Amino acid sequence: MTEQNSMSKRQTWLILLVIGIIFTFVALINQRTGRSSSPKPEEQERVFPTMSTIAQVKFYGTAEQVENAANITQDVFEMVEKTCNIFDPESELAKLNQNAFGTPVKCSPLLWEVLLKAREGYQISEGLFDPSILPLMKAWGFNREREQLPSPEELQSALAISGLDKVIFDDDAQTVRFTVDGVALDLGGVAKGYAVDMAAENVRKTGITTGTINLGGNIYCFPQPPTGREFYTVSIRNPLDKNRTCGVVRITDKSLATSGNYERYVTFNGKNYTHIVNPKNGMPVEDMLSVTVYTTLAVDADWLSTAVFIGGVELAKRLQQELPDVQFLIMYRDNTTPRGFKIIKLGDAWSSINPSGK
C-alpha cells in the first residue's frame, strides 16, 4: 500500500507539472502575440449637438460600460442645457431672468451650483468674468442680428443694468433676487464646463477610467490613457489659421478650455468684433486671440479662460499665484512678428507649443 501511495503521489505531481508547463507555454504565446486572458476593452465614440455646440465623447471599457457612459454624458448635457439655456423661455434660467427683479426666486440644486461657480469666478477675477453681461451681449447683437454698431447711449444703458453687484444671493434659502429692473444672467461661461465635470463624475461611477469628454472645446481627459499610450494629446489651434496647430498638450486627469475670438463675432463695416465683452467698459476685447487654461476642473477652466481673455497677462499671473493648479497659454495679436501673433506660456504644460506649429 505504501508503494502504491508513493506511485500515486508521483503521478499526481507529474500531471500537475505538465499542466503548469502547458499554462506557462500558453501565457508566453499570448504575451508574444499581444493577446491576454482578459478581453480587449471596447471603444465607443459618440458625436452629437448640444448646448449650442458639438459634443464628442470617447470611452473605453466593456460594451455595456461604454454604452452606458455615452448615454450618461448625453443625459447630463441635456439636463444642464434645459436648466441654463437662455434661448429657451421654458428653461429655469430664462424664468429666473423674467421673475427675479424685486422678488427672490428659488433655484434648483443644479442651477444653484452653476450660479455659485459663476459668482466665484466673478469674485476671484474682480468682476472681469461677469455672468450678468447679457444686456451688453444683446446690445452688440451677439444674440440677435443688428446692422450697425450700438450707440454710446445703448452701451451706457446696458452697462447700467449689468454687474453681479445687482444680484442678491441668499445662500441659506438658495434664492436669487435682482435689485435693478432689466438685469439678466447668462451662464454660458460656466455651464459647459460644469456639464463636463458632472458627466465625468457620473461616468467614473460606472468603472470607466479611460476616455475623453469634449463639449465645444471644454475637454476632460480621464486618468488612464488608452492601452499603449502614456497620456492623451490635445492639439492647440493656430488662432490665425484654422488649418494649422501650434503643437499639442500632454494631459491625463486634467481639463482644458479655450476662449478665442475666431468662433463667434459680429461684423460692422468690415470689422469683426469678438463676442467676449469687457464688462467694465462694454466693449469687445481687441488684440487678444485666444486663452487656453489647463487645470483640474473643467468649470474652472471655462470661466478662467474668459476672465484672462479680458484681463490679459497680468490677470493670468495673479491668478496663477492664487490658484497654483492653473496654467495659462495666451496668444495675442502682434503685427511686428512674421506670423502676426505672440505666445505667452505660464506653466510647464505648454512645452511643445510654438508659433511655427505645423
KEBASE-553581 format. One line per 10 residues: their letters; for each residue z, x, y of C-alpha. Coordinates in pm, whole numbers, always signed. Layout:
BEGIN
a) Z/X/Y  ...
//
This chain:
BEGIN
mteqnsmskr) +0/+0/+0  +82/+285/+232  -259/+449/+175  -438/+115/+229  -247/+56/+553  -340/+403/+671  -709/+344/+597  -695/+7/+771  -550/+165/+1085  -817/+438/+1083
qtwlillvig) -1089/+173/+1053  -940/-26/+1343  -926/+280/+1568  -1283/+369/+1470  -1405/+20/+1565  -1219/+37/+1899  -1367/+380/+1967  -1720/+255/+1901  -1664/-48/+2129  -1529/+181/+2402
iiftfvalin) -1833/+407/+2375  -2066/+107/+2399  -1893/-27/+2712  -1898/+319/+2871  -2267/+355/+2793  -2349/+13/+2943  -2144/+91/+3254  -2329/+418/+3304  -2666/+242/+3263  -2565/-23/+3517
qrtgrssspk) -2446/+243/+3759  -2771/+437/+3731  -2987/+126/+3772  -2777/-16/+4058  -2654/-312/+3852  -2289/-418/+3834  -2100/-673/+3634  -2045/-887/+3945  -2340/-1089/+4078  -2522/-972/+4390
peeqervfpt) -2396/-1166/+4697  -2619/-1446/+4816  -2760/-1419/+5169  -2832/-1717/+5390  -2979/-1716/+5739  -2998/-2031/+5948  -3156/-2077/+6291  -3103/-2396/+6490  -3097/-2521/+6852  -2758/-2598/+7001
mstiaqvkfy) -2567/-2576/+7330  -2893/-2536/+7531  -2985/-2221/+7338  -3069/-2097/+6987  -2809/-2008/+6726  -2880/-1761/+6446  -2625/-1710/+6168  -2636/-1494/+5855  -2372/-1487/+5583  -2325/-1303/+5252
gtaeqvenaa) -2125/-1438/+4958  -2161/-1683/+4673  -2424/-1954/+4710  -2152/-2209/+4775  -1974/-1987/+5029  -2280/-1907/+5241  -2399/-2268/+5248  -2051/-2384/+5345  -2020/-2114/+5612  -2350/-2210/+5774
nitqdvfemv) -2252/-2577/+5774  -1911/-2499/+5924  -2067/-2295/+6203  -2320/-2562/+6289  -2048/-2830/+6289  -1826/-2621/+6521  -2110/-2563/+6768  -2191/-2933/+6769  -1826/-3023/+6832  -1793/-2779/+7124
ektcnifdpe) -2122/-2899/+7270  -2014/-3264/+7253  -1692/-3171/+7433  -1821/-2934/+7702  -2180/-3042/+7776  -2204/-3124/+8147  -2553/-3272/+8097  -2422/-3541/+7862  -2244/-3815/+8062  -2054/-3910/+7746
selaklnqna) -1905/-3563/+7692  -1536/-3513/+7758  -1604/-3257/+8032  -1850/-3486/+8211  -1596/-3767/+8208  -1327/-3531/+8337  -1557/-3432/+8626  -1614/-3802/+8703  -1249/-3910/+8694  -1015/-3620/+8779
fgtpvkcspl) -1016/-3648/+9159  -668/-3765/+9254  -580/-3874/+8901  -464/-3641/+8618  -695/-3657/+8316  -554/-3582/+7971  -754/-3321/+7778  -815/-3294/+7405  -676/-2979/+7241  -1026/-2829/+7221
lwevllkare) -1115/-2889/+7587  -773/-2772/+7696  -812/-2441/+7512  -1153/-2378/+7667  -1017/-2464/+8011  -727/-2221/+7967  -969/-1939/+7881  -1171/-2026/+8191  -854/-2025/+8404  -754/-1690/+8254
gyqiseglfd) -1093/-1544/+8344  -1061/-1678/+8698  -717/-1525/+8742  -795/-1184/+8591  -1121/-1148/+8784  -954/-1264/+9106  -1194/-1555/+9137  -1523/-1379/+9063  -1551/-1572/+8741  -1516/-1931/+8859
psilplmkaw) -1585/-2234/+8637  -1579/-2464/+8941  -1910/-2350/+9093  -2108/-2644/+8957  -2168/-2774/+9315  -2326/-2437/+9401  -2540/-2443/+9087  -2668/-2785/+9189  -2734/-2669/+9545  -2955/-2388/+9416
gfnrereqlp) -3139/-2615/+9176  -3036/-2445/+8853  -2957/-2783/+8702  -3242/-2969/+8869  -3569/-2863/+9029  -3599/-2825/+9404  -3886/-2699/+9618  -3711/-2497/+9886  -3413/-2274/+9942  -3082/-2450/+10007
speelqsala) -2993/-2457/+10374  -2682/-2279/+10506  -2528/-2622/+10560  -2588/-2718/+10197  -2427/-2396/+10077  -2126/-2443/+10303  -2080/-2798/+10175  -2097/-2673/+9815  -1852/-2390/+9887  -1609/-2639/+10038
isgldkvifd) -1576/-2820/+9706  -1582/-2508/+9486  -1289/-2293/+9379  -1041/-2328/+9097  -761/-2336/+9354  -865/-2701/+9400  -783/-2777/+9035  -426/-2859/+8925  -338/-2776/+8564  -32/-2943/+8411
ddaqtvrftv) +47/-2713/+8118  +309/-2945/+7970  +105/-3264/+7982  -228/-3081/+7931  -389/-3269/+8218  -629/-3164/+8494  -649/-3307/+8846  -886/-3224/+9133  -739/-3212/+9484  -1078/-3239/+9659
dgvaldlggv) -1342/-3504/+9601  -1661/-3356/+9454  -1503/-3073/+9256  -1672/-3031/+8918  -1630/-2783/+8633  -1897/-2601/+8433  -1768/-2421/+8122  -2097/-2255/+8035  -1944/-1912/+8094  -1681/-1951/+7821
akgyavdmaa) -1780/-2236/+7589  -2037/-2041/+7385  -1801/-1751/+7330  -1523/-1990/+7239  -1752/-2164/+6989  -1840/-1832/+6825  -1472/-1739/+6786  -1384/-2082/+6649  -1669/-2071/+6398  -1581/-1717/+6286
envrktgitt) -1217/-1810/+6235  -1309/-2106/+6016  -1574/-1914/+5822  -1326/-1637/+5738  -1104/-1900/+5573  -1380/-1959/+5316  -1355/-1598/+5199  -1665/-1474/+5383  -1618/-1120/+5515  -1983/-1022/+5574
gtinlggniy) -2219/-1176/+5823  -2312/-1232/+6186  -2297/-1522/+6431  -2531/-1517/+6730  -2517/-1801/+6980  -2769/-1727/+7252  -2664/-1361/+7277  -2293/-1424/+7220  -2256/-1223/+6899  -1976/-1166/+6649
cfpqpptgre) -2013/-927/+6354  -1775/-971/+6060  -1551/-688/+5931  -1755/-592/+5623  -2118/-477/+5669  -2380/-570/+5408  -2395/-356/+5093  -2531/-9/+5158  -2457/-13/+5531  -2166/+130/+5727
fytvsirnpl) -2197/-103/+6024  -2410/-368/+6191  -2653/-275/+6468  -2735/-486/+6773  -3028/-395/+6996  -2980/-382/+7373  -3277/-519/+7561  -3454/-332/+7838  -3386/-559/+8137  -3730/-498/+8289
dknrtcgvvr) -3938/-516/+7970  -3857/-780/+7708  -4068/-593/+7450  -3858/-277/+7468  -3497/-187/+7393  -3262/+75/+7532  -3104/+156/+7195  -2858/-7/+6959  -2484/-62/+6936  -2299/+0/+6610
itdkslatsg) -2047/-274/+6552  -1804/-418/+6296  -1543/-688/+6354  -1626/-700/+6726  -1813/-921/+6970  -2091/-862/+7222  -2215/-1074/+7509  -2475/-1006/+7777  -2526/-1165/+8117  -2871/-1095/+8259
nyeryvtfng) -3099/-1203/+8540  -3408/-1235/+8320  -3338/-1558/+8129  -3251/-1822/+8390  -3359/-1820/+8753  -3531/-2026/+9021  -3827/-1912/+9229  -3876/-1976/+9600  -4165/-1825/+9799  -4249/-1594/+9511
knythivnpk) -3897/-1453/+9477  -3676/-1503/+9172  -3310/-1593/+9223  -3078/-1537/+8928  -2862/-1826/+8804  -2546/-1612/+8839  -2397/-1701/+9176  -2123/-1520/+9363  -1853/-1787/+9417  -1725/-1606/+9726
ngmpvedmls) -2042/-1649/+9934  -2253/-1893/+9733  -2545/-1650/+9696  -2718/-1543/+9373  -2639/-1183/+9278  -2906/-929/+9369  -2995/-591/+9213  -2773/-634/+8907  -2992/-660/+8597  -2757/-703/+8303
vtvyttlavd) -2399/-654/+8188  -2309/-625/+7820  -1948/-644/+7705  -1809/-509/+7376  -1467/-641/+7277  -1277/-830/+7007  -1311/-1196/+7110  -1648/-1350/+7190  -1493/-1578/+7452  -1364/-1276/+7645
adwlstavfi) -1700/-1100/+7621  -1859/-1419/+7754  -1665/-1456/+8079  -1623/-1081/+8134  -2000/-1027/+8135  -2038/-1289/+8407  -1749/-1156/+8615  -1876/-796/+8609  -2233/-908/+8680  -2091/-1039/+9007
ggvelakrlq) -1820/-780/+9074  -2011/-471/+8967  -1893/-130/+8851  -1567/-127/+9047  -1452/-450/+8887  -1553/-317/+8544  -1343/-5/+8594  -1040/-209/+8695  -1079/-448/+8405  -1114/-164/+8157
qelpdvqfli) -782/-23/+8273  -615/-363/+8236  -793/-454/+7911  -821/-135/+7701  -1010/-313/+7421  -1306/-384/+7652  -1615/-169/+7707  -1899/-232/+7954  -2268/-145/+7972  -2406/-210/+8320
myrdnttprg) -2773/-194/+8421  -2873/-230/+8783  -3195/-206/+8979  -3273/+136/+9129  -3627/+191/+9251  -3564/+564/+9301  -3584/+614/+8923  -3914/+614/+8728  -3804/+316/+8517  -3666/+112/+8804
fkiiklgdaw) -3305/+89/+8685  -2993/+288/+8608  -2731/+255/+8337  -2352/+285/+8370  -2155/+324/+8045  -1783/+251/+8032  -1664/+324/+7678  -1797/+510/+7376  -1980/+218/+7212  -2298/+298/+7407
ssinpsgk) -2371/+649/+7282  -2726/+565/+7173  -2819/+369/+7487  -3056/+530/+7736  -3318/+410/+7986  -3604/+551/+7779  -3527/+333/+7481  -3818/+264/+7254
//
